[in-house]
């Protein structure tokens, strides 16, 4: 926890956050019983393994595949890659809670680089916006906006601004606002002069498009020239600690909710295309930032929706871009369609025409499935192929490409129509096409997990089990016992002794040392910190205390397991606790008996039987050896 945040701040925020609503802004969820489930945003999930649990004052998320687990703070930190202080501020703003900061007696630490860069970009966006709206020198930019058909509401929504033509406008303004030159350089807002003496503004005489992260915070800028003789036409900020263009989509912070609701995203290629689409009422549109789609973009979009429509210009460059994009999405568990706009128009130009919206929607209606698009491109090649040999070579290239993309892993319902269509085009049997598909190459571009990825995806229980020789039955009994105590901590007062007079509460009778499984023992040590003070806790409070992700994951697992068993109604929590305690006792007795029996077998070969018989008789009186087993039979 941050030194500047009171524990009461954290607790109040945690209790106030609607975890389902928070996560649903980023992950499509659907209700299932007392849980809400969806695809996990923390790994390449193909089936809904991510659950948000809200039950009896507890609220946490848990992925049953990769093990990700935690509360609202963990989600914000892991999903948005934030440090705890940033997550605290974000959730405090969300819940309307004013943080009660403590006074720091030590020296004030330097502001983290990410915070300083975000502040610099925020102030720069305000400066550019003010110049566009209020400065007479912004008239050229305002004229361009008018020619492009952008209305005032849309311009304000996207925080569009303008940069003065002067060489040191932003530098002077922000340094007066206590932004360091180091931050301005890192953010790409200024550049050093070649002479080594001073700096100058990166963006001059340009229309400015702030690029925001998913939270709507400016992290970079794109500048469109106002003087058509200047080069380049578009200029983007360089990458920085807060800006990675390969993992950023323009307009996502404004489109996210619509994408989740529609379960569809439209991906285009430019700032003005996105703005034009949003202004026309198509609010589930985003754009790449002067780069081709990347695997990081794919993962971002996968966690938000079920269908991606890739929107490209109708020219040859657009078709090549579509080919590259299909390769990225091909074997993913997400539907992909390709929309090629008519007459080589881009979305902004098309939507600016009188019937543009109708033509745009018509193009969307006939958008082609990724597989069908590949076949259509093949048809175009066939038309120019020379003779049967040329047609055959074209088919071989297509089948090899499909194999590399993972065609063989696709469900039959997607493969069969394509194979049938290819057979029809080539005037051959379906079986001939099936036999011609290269084998042993499927998924060549989608290799299995690297060694480090396998390690990360291995469950924590498996990792620790490798370090401890704990019998499975013993581990299961320990797991069940700790699970019910996490589910209902008040059971710490439950008496377990057979004699009511000498009965001892479970918190006193047991302790972390009872658990032989290392991971369970680590978790039990944290649980008993509360029990030693005779305090209860919620599962999210327990998770918040656990810095180790594997322990958080285990805590979530145990709570869910106990909830499912107890809610089934077969046993009350107290009965379940007693049953698991007695199971542990029986296992301990059997283990002691097994060890004594092994010792007896070893020693009888070298010692007289008298001492061994006395040991076994003592164990029998203690109840560890059944009377039904004669001493001589134990060989």
C-alpha positions in Angstrom: 0.0 0.0 0.0 1.2 3.5 -0.7 2.7 5.4 2.1 0.4 8.3 1.2 -2.8 6.3 1.5 -4.6 5.4 4.7 -5.7 1.8 5.1 -9.2 3.2 5.6 -9.0 4.8 2.1 -8.2 1.5 0.5 -10.9 -0.3 2.4 -13.5 2.3 1.6 -12.7 2.3 -2.0 -12.7 -1.5 -2.2 -16.1 -1.7 -0.6 -17.5 1.0 -2.9 -16.3 -0.3 -6.2 -18.8 -2.2 -8.3 -16.3 -4.9 -9.5 -18.6 -6.3 -12.1 -19.2 -2.9 -13.7 -15.5 -2.0 -13.5 -14.4 -5.2 -15.3 -17.3 -5.2 -17.7 -15.9 -1.9 -19.2 -13.0 -3.9 -20.5 -14.2 -7.6 -20.7 -17.5 -8.7 -22.1 -19.2 -10.5 -19.2 -22.4 -12.6 -19.0 -24.1 -13.7 -15.8 -23.9 -17.4 -14.8 -25.4 -18.2 -11.4 -23.7 -15.9 -8.8 -20.8 -15.2 -11.1 -20.2 -13.2 -14.3 -17.9 -15.0 -16.8 -16.0 -14.0 -19.9 -12.7 -14.4 -21.7 -9.7 -13.7 -19.5 -7.9 -10.5 -20.4 -4.6 -11.7 -19.0 -3.9 -14.6 -21.3 -4.9 -15.9 -24.8 -8.2 -17.3 -23.7 -10.3 -19.3 -26.1 -13.1 -20.4 -23.7 -14.7 -18.3 -20.9 -12.4 -19.2 -18.0 -12.6 -15.8 -16.2 -15.1 -15.3 -13.4 -16.1 -12.3 -11.3 -17.4 -13.6 -8.0 -19.7 -11.4 -5.8 -21.1 -13.2 -2.8 -21.9 -12.2 0.8 -19.8 -9.0 0.7 -17.0 -10.6 -1.2 -16.0 -9.4 -4.6 -13.0 -10.7 -6.6 -12.1 -12.1 -10.0 -10.4 -15.4 -10.8 -9.2 -17.0 -14.0 -9.5 -20.8 -13.8 -6.9 -21.2 -16.6 -4.0 -18.8 -16.0 -4.7 -18.2 -12.3 -5.0 -14.5 -12.4 -7.0 -13.3 -9.3 -7.5 -10.3 -7.1 -9.7 -7.4 -6.3 -10.4 -4.1 -8.0 -6.9 -2.7 -7.3 -5.3 -5.9 -8.7 -7.4 -5.7 -11.8 -6.7 -2.0 -12.5 -2.9 -2.5 -11.9 -2.6 -5.6 -14.0 -5.0 -4.6 -16.8 -3.8 -1.1 -17.2 -0.2 -1.8 -16.1 -0.5 0.8 -13.4 1.4 1.2 -10.1 -0.6 1.1 -6.9 -0.7 4.9 -6.4 -2.2 5.4 -9.9 -4.7 2.7 -9.3 -5.7 4.2 -6.0 -6.2 7.6 -7.6 -8.2 6.2 -10.4 -10.5 4.2 -8.2 -10.9 7.1 -5.8 -12.0 9.3 -8.6 -14.4 6.6 -9.8 -16.0 6.1 -6.4 -16.0 9.8 -5.5 -13.9 9.2 -2.4 -11.5 11.9 -1.3 -8.1 10.4 -0.2 -6.9 11.3 3.3 -3.2 11.8 2.6 -0.7 11.5 5.4 2.1 14.0 5.8 5.4 12.8 4.7 8.3 13.6 7.1 11.0 12.5 4.6 12.1 14.1 1.4 9.6 14.2 -1.4 10.4 11.5 -3.9 10.8 12.2 -7.5 7.6 11.9 -9.5 7.6 8.6 -11.5 8.5 9.1 -15.2 5.1 7.8 -16.3 3.2 10.4 -14.2 5.4 13.2 -15.3 5.0 12.3 -19.0 1.2 12.0 -18.7 1.0 15.4 -17.0 3.2 16.9 -19.7 0.9 15.4 -22.4 -2.3 16.5 -20.6 -1.0 20.1 -20.3 0.1 20.1 -24.0 -3.3 18.9 -25.1 -4.9 21.7 -23.2 -2.5 24.2 -24.8 -3.2 22.9 -28.3 -6.9 22.9 -27.7 -6.9 26.5 -26.3 -4.9 27.7 -29.3 -7.4 26.2 -31.8 -10.5 27.6 -30.0 -9.3 31.0 -28.7 -6.3 32.2 -30.7 -6.7 34.2 -33.9 -3.6 32.4 -35.2 -5.6 29.2 -35.2 -7.8 30.3 -38.1 -6.1 28.1 -40.7 -6.7 25.0 -38.5 -10.3 26.0 -37.9 -10.8 26.4 -41.7 -9.4 22.9 -42.3 -11.7 21.4 -39.7 -14.6 23.1 -41.4 -13.6 21.8 -44.8 -13.3 18.3 -43.4 -16.9 18.5 -42.1 -16.1 18.1 -38.4 -18.7 19.6 -36.1 -17.8 21.4 -32.8 -19.1 18.5 -30.6 -16.9 15.9 -32.3 -13.9 18.2 -32.3 -14.3 18.7 -28.5 -14.9 15.0 -27.9 -11.6 14.1 -29.6 -9.8 17.0 -28.0 -8.6 18.2 -31.4 -6.2 21.2 -31.2 -3.7 23.1 -33.2 0.0 23.9 -32.8 1.3 27.5 -33.5 3.9 28.0 -36.3 6.4 29.5 -33.8 9.4 27.4 -32.9 9.2 27.5 -29.0 5.6 27.9 -28.1 4.9 24.6 -26.3 8.4 24.5 -24.7 8.0 28.0 -23.1 4.4 27.3 -22.0 5.0 24.0 -20.3 8.3 24.9 -18.6 6.4 27.8 -17.0 4.0 25.1 -15.7 6.9 23.3 -13.9 7.2 20.6 -16.6 10.9 19.6 -16.9 12.8 19.7 -20.1 13.6 16.1 -19.5 9.9 15.2 -19.6 9.3 17.3 -22.7 12.1 15.5 -24.5 10.9 12.1 -23.4 7.3 12.9 -24.5 8.6 14.0 -27.9 7.0 17.5 -27.5 10.4 19.2 -28.1 13.6 18.3 -29.9 17.2 19.5 -29.2 18.6 21.9 -31.7 21.4 20.5 -33.9 23.7 23.2 -32.6 23.3 21.8 -29.2 22.0 25.1 -27.9 18.4 24.9 -26.8 15.3 23.1 -28.1 12.4 23.6 -30.5 8.8 22.4 -30.7 8.2 19.1 -32.5 4.7 20.1 -33.7 4.5 23.4 -35.5 1.7 24.8 -37.7 -0.3 21.5 -37.5 -3.7 20.3 -36.7 -3.2 18.2 -33.5 -4.9 14.9 -32.7 -4.3 13.8 -29.1 -3.7 10.0 -28.8 -5.1 8.7 -25.6 -4.7 5.5 -23.6 -7.8 3.4 -22.7 -8.5 5.7 -19.7 -8.7 8.7 -22.0 -5.4 10.2 -20.9 -3.3 11.9 -23.6 -0.1 9.8 -24.1 1.0 11.1 -27.6 0.0 13.3 -30.5 -0.5 13.1 -34.2 -0.1 16.3 -36.3 -1.6 17.0 -39.7 0.1 19.7 -41.7 -1.7 23.0 -42.4 0.7 24.1 -45.1 0.3 21.5 -47.9 3.9 22.2 -49.1 5.3 20.9 -45.8 6.5 17.3 -45.3 5.5 15.0 -43.8 1.7 15.2 -44.2 1.3 13.5 -40.8 3.8 13.6 -37.9 3.4 11.4 -34.8 5.0 11.5 -31.4 7.9 9.1 -30.9 7.4 6.1 -28.6 7.9 6.8 -24.9 7.5 5.0 -21.5 3.7 5.7 -21.8 3.3 5.3 -25.6 3.7 2.2 -27.6 2.1 2.6 -31.0 2.1 -1.1 -31.7 -0.2 -1.5 -28.7 -2.3 1.6 -29.0 -5.4 2.2 -31.1 -6.7 5.7 -31.8 -10.1 6.4 -30.3 -10.3 3.2 -28.3 -11.2 5.1 -25.1 -14.2 6.6 -26.8 -15.2 3.4 -28.7 -14.7 0.8 -26.0 -18.2 0.8 -24.6 -19.8 0.6 -28.1 -17.4 -2.2 -29.0 -18.4 -4.2 -26.0 -22.1 -3.6 -26.5 -22.0 -4.4 -30.2 -19.5 -7.2 -29.8 -17.9 -5.8 -32.9 -15.1 -3.4 -33.8 -14.4 -1.6 -37.0 -10.7 -1.0 -37.6 -9.6 1.7 -40.1 -6.4 3.5 -40.9 -6.5 7.2 -39.9 -7.5 9.8 -37.3 -9.9 11.6 -39.6 -11.5 8.3 -40.6 -12.3 7.5 -36.9 -13.6 11.0 -36.3 -15.8 10.9 -39.4 -17.3 7.5 -38.4 -18.0 8.6 -34.8 -19.6 11.8 -36.0 -21.8 9.7 -38.3 -23.0 7.6 -35.4 -20.6 4.7 -35.9 -19.0 4.8 -32.5 -17.3 1.3 -32.5 -14.5 2.5 -34.8 -10.8 2.7 -34.0 -7.6 3.1 -36.0 -4.0 2.0 -36.1 -1.3 4.7 -35.7 0.5 4.8 -39.0 1.5 1.2 -38.7 0.2 -2.2 -39.7 -1.9 -4.2 -37.3 0.2 -6.1 -34.7 -0.4 -9.1 -32.5 -0.7 -6.7 -29.6 -3.6 -5.0 -31.4 -5.2 -8.4 -31.9 -5.0 -9.3 -28.2 -6.5 -5.9 -27.2 -9.5 -6.4 -29.6 -10.0 -10.0 -28.7 -10.7 -9.1 -25.1 -13.4 -6.6 -26.1 -15.5 -8.3 -28.9 -16.3 -11.3 -31.0 -16.0 -9.8 -34.5 -13.5 -7.5 -36.2 -14.3 -5.7 -39.4 -11.1 -4.5 -41.1 -11.8 -1.4 -43.2 -9.4 -0.7 -46.0 -9.2 1.6 -49.0 -10.1 0.0 -52.3 -6.6 0.6 -53.8 -3.9 -1.9 -54.1 -2.1 -0.7 -51.0 -5.3 -1.3 -49.0 -5.6 -4.8 -50.4 -2.0 -5.6 -49.4 -2.8 -4.3 -45.9 -5.9 -6.5 -45.8 -3.7 -9.5 -46.7 -1.4 -8.8 -43.8 -4.2 -8.3 -41.4 -5.9 -11.6 -42.3 -2.7 -13.4 -41.5 -2.7 -12.0 -38.0 -6.4 -12.8 -37.2 -6.7 -16.0 -39.2 -6.4 -18.6 -36.5 -7.7 -16.6 -33.7 -11.0 -17.3 -31.9 -12.6 -14.2 -33.3 -14.6 -13.6 -36.5 -12.9 -11.4 -39.0 -14.4 -9.7 -42.0 -12.8 -7.6 -44.7 -14.5 -4.5 -45.9 -13.1 -2.9 -49.1 -14.7 0.5 -49.7 -15.8 1.3 -53.2 -13.9 3.4 -55.7 -10.8 3.6 -53.5 -12.5 6.0 -51.1 -11.4 6.3 -47.5 -14.1 6.4 -44.8 -13.9 10.2 -44.2 -14.3 11.0 -47.9 -17.1 8.5 -48.3 -19.1 9.7 -45.3 -18.7 13.3 -46.4 -20.8 12.6 -49.6 -24.5 13.0 -49.6 -25.3 9.3 -49.6 -22.1 8.3 -47.9 -23.6 6.7 -44.8 -25.9 4.5 -46.9 -23.0 3.5 -49.1 -20.8 2.8 -46.1 -23.4 0.6 -44.5 -23.9 -1.2 -47.8 -20.2 -2.0 -48.0 -20.3 -3.2 -44.4 -23.2 -5.5 -45.2 -21.2 -7.3 -47.9 -18.0 -7.4 -45.9 -16.2 -10.6 -46.6 -15.2 -13.3 -44.2 -11.4 -13.7 -43.9 -11.4 -17.1 -45.4 -13.8 -16.1 -48.2 -11.6 -13.0 -48.8 -8.5 -15.3 -49.3 -10.5 -17.4 -51.8 -11.7 -14.3 -53.6 -8.1 -13.1 -54.0 -7.2 -16.5 -55.3 -9.9 -16.2 -57.9 -8.4 -13.0 -59.1 -5.1 -14.8 -59.5 -6.7 -17.6 -61.5 -8.0 -15.2 -64.0 -4.5 -14.1 -64.9 -2.9 -17.6 -64.6 -1.4 -19.0 -67.7 -2.7 -22.5 -68.4 -3.4 -25.5 -66.1 0.2 -25.4 -64.7 -0.1 -21.8 -63.6 -3.5 -22.5 -62.0 -2.0 -25.5 -60.2 1.0 -23.4 -58.9 -1.5 -20.8 -57.6 -3.4 -23.4 -55.8 -0.3 -24.8 -54.2 0.7 -21.4 -53.0 -2.7 -20.7 -51.5 -2.9 -24.1 -49.7 0.6 -23.7 -48.3 -0.3 -20.2 -47.0 -3.5 -21.6 -45.5 -1.6 -24.4 -43.8 0.9 -21.9 -42.4 -1.9 -19.8 -41.0 -3.4 -22.7 -39.1 -6.2 -23.8 -41.5 -6.0 -27.3 -40.2 -6.9 -26.1 -36.7 -10.1 -24.4 -37.8 -13.4 -26.2 -37.1 -14.9 -28.2 -39.9 -17.8 -25.9 -40.3 -15.4 -23.2 -41.5 -13.1 -25.5 -43.5 -15.5 -27.5 -45.5 -17.1 -24.6 -47.5 -13.7 -23.3 -48.4 -12.5 -26.7 -49.6 -15.7 -27.2 -51.6 -15.3 -23.8 -53.2 -11.7 -24.4 -54.1 -12.6 -27.8 -55.6 -15.3 -26.1 -57.7 -12.9 -23.4 -58.9 -10.3 -26.0 -59.9 -12.8 -28.5 -61.3 -11.5 -31.3 -59.1 -12.9 -33.4 -56.3 -13.1 -32.2 -52.7 -10.9 -35.2 -51.7 -8.2 -33.9 -54.1 -8.1 -30.5 -52.3 -8.0 -32.2 -48.9 -5.1 -34.4 -49.9 -3.2 -31.4 -51.4 -3.2 -29.4 -48.2 0.4 -29.6 -46.7 0.6 -31.6 -43.5 2.8 -30.9 -40.5 2.8 -27.2 -41.2 -0.4 -26.2 -39.4 0.0 -23.2 -37.2 3.6 -22.6 -38.2 3.1 -18.9 -37.5 1.4 -19.7 -34.2 4.0 -21.7 -32.3 3.3 -23.3 -28.9 4.2 -21.4 -25.7 7.8 -20.6 -25.2 9.4 -22.2 -22.1 8.9 -19.1 -20.0 5.2 -19.0 -21.1 4.7 -22.6 -20.1 6.1 -21.8 -16.7 3.8 -18.8 -16.2 0.8 -20.8 -17.2 1.6 -23.7 -14.9 -0.6 -23.5 -11.8 0.9 -22.5 -8.5 -0.2 -25.7 -6.9 1.8 -27.7 -9.5 4.9 -25.6 -9.0 4.9 -26.1 -5.3 3.8 -29.7 -5.4 7.1 -30.4 -7.2 8.9 -29.3 -4.1 7.0 -31.3 -1.6 6.2 -35.0 -1.3 2.6 -34.6 0.0 0.2 -37.6 -0.6 -2.7 -36.5 -2.8 -5.3 -37.4 -0.2 -3.5 -35.4 2.5 -3.2 -32.4 0.1 -6.9 -32.6 -0.7 -7.9 -32.7 3.0 -5.7 -29.7 3.8 -7.1 -27.8 0.8 -10.7 -28.5 1.9 -10.0 -27.5 5.5 -8.4 -24.2 4.6 -11.1 -23.5 2.0 -13.9 -23.6 4.5 -12.0 -21.3 6.9 -11.5 -18.8 4.1 -15.1 -19.0 3.0 -16.4 -18.6 6.6 -13.6 -17.2 8.9 -16.0 -17.2 11.9 -15.5 -21.0 12.0 -12.3 -20.3 13.8 -14.3 -20.4 17.0 -15.7 -23.9 16.1 -14.7 -26.5 18.7 -13.3 -29.7 17.3 -12.5 -31.8 20.3 -14.5 -35.0 20.9 -15.0 -34.1 24.6 -17.3 -31.1 24.9 -15.6 -30.1 28.2 -12.1 -30.2 26.7 -13.1 -28.9 23.3 -10.7 -26.4 21.7 -11.5 -23.9 19.0 -10.0 -24.7 15.6 -7.9 -21.5 15.5 -6.1 -22.8 18.7 -6.1 -26.5 17.9 -4.6 -26.0 14.4 -2.0 -23.7 12.9 -0.1 -23.2 9.7 2.3 -26.0 10.7 -0.5 -28.5 10.2 -0.3 -27.9 6.4 2.4 -30.0 4.7 1.7 -28.5 1.3 4.1 -25.5 1.0 1.6 -23.2 -0.8 -1.3 -24.0 1.5 1.0 -23.4 4.5 2.0 -20.0 3.1 -1.6 -19.0 2.7 -2.5 -20.4 6.1 0.2 -18.2 7.7 -1.6 -15.1 6.4 -5.0 -16.5 7.5 -3.7 -17.2 11.0 -2.4 -13.6 11.3 -6.1 -12.6 11.5 -7.0 -15.6 13.7 -4.3 -14.8 16.2 -6.0 -11.4 16.8 -9.4 -13.1 16.8 -10.4 -11.1 13.7 -12.4 -12.0 10.7 -11.7 -11.0 7.1 -13.2 -11.0 3.6 -11.6 -12.9 0.7 -10.7 -9.6 -1.1 -9.0 -8.4 2.1 -7.1 -11.7 2.1 -6.1 -11.2 -1.5 -5.0 -7.6 -0.9 -2.6 -8.9 1.8 -1.0 -11.4 -0.6 1.7 -10.0 -2.9 2.4 -13.3 -4.5 0.0 -13.8 -7.5 0.0 -17.6 -7.0 -1.3 -17.2 -3.4 -4.0 -14.8 -4.6 -5.0 -17.3 -7.2 -5.1 -20.1 -4.7 -7.2 -18.0 -2.3 -9.8 -17.4 -5.0 -9.8 -21.1 -5.9 -10.4 -22.2 -2.3 -13.2 -19.7 -1.8 -15.0 -20.8 -4.9 -14.6 -24.5 -4.1 -16.0 -24.1 -0.6 -18.9 -22.0 -1.9 -19.9 -24.6 -4.4 -19.7 -27.5 -1.9 -21.5 -25.7 0.9 -24.1 -24.0 -1.3 -25.0 -27.5 -2.7 -26.5 -28.1 0.8 -24.9 -31.5 1.5 -23.2 -30.2 4.7 -23.3 -27.1 6.8 -20.0 -25.2 7.0 -19.4 -26.5 10.6 -20.1 -30.1 9.5 -17.8 -29.7 6.5 -15.1 -28.3 8.8 -15.4 -31.2 11.3 -15.5 -33.7 8.5 -12.3 -32.4 6.9 -10.6 -32.2 10.3 -11.4 -35.8 11.0 -10.2 -36.8 7.6 -6.8 -35.1 8.4 -6.7 -37.0 11.7 -7.3 -40.3 9.9 -4.7 -39.6 7.3 -2.2 -38.7 10.1 -2.9 -42.0 11.9 -2.5 -44.0 8.7 0.8 -42.2 7.9 2.1 -43.0 11.4 1.0 -46.6 11.0 2.7 -46.9 7.6 5.9 -45.6 9.0 5.8 -47.9 12.0 5.1 -50.9 9.7 8.0 -50.0 7.4 10.3 -49.7 10.5 9.1 -53.1 11.7 9.8 -54.8 8.4 13.3 -53.3 8.3 14.2 -54.0 11.9 12.8 -57.5 12.2 15.6 -58.7 9.9 18.3 -57.5 12.2 16.6 -57.3 15.7 14.6 -59.5 17.9 10.8 -59.2 17.6 10.3 -58.2 21.3 11.1 -54.5 21.0 9.1 -54.2 17.8 6.1 -56.0 19.3 6.1 -53.6 22.2 6.1 -50.6 19.8 3.2 -52.0 17.8 1.2 -52.8 20.9 1.7 -49.2 22.1 0.4 -48.0 18.7 -2.6 -50.3 19.0 -3.5 -48.9 22.4 -3.2 -45.4 21.0 -5.7 -46.4 18.4 -3.2 -46.0 15.5 -3.3 -49.8 14.5 -6.7 -51.6 14.2 -7.2 -54.5 16.5 -8.5 -56.6 13.6 -5.0 -56.9 12.2 -3.0 -59.5 14.1 0.6 -58.6 14.8 2.0 -61.5 12.9 -0.1 -60.6 9.8 1.8 -57.4 9.4 4.6 -58.6 7.2 
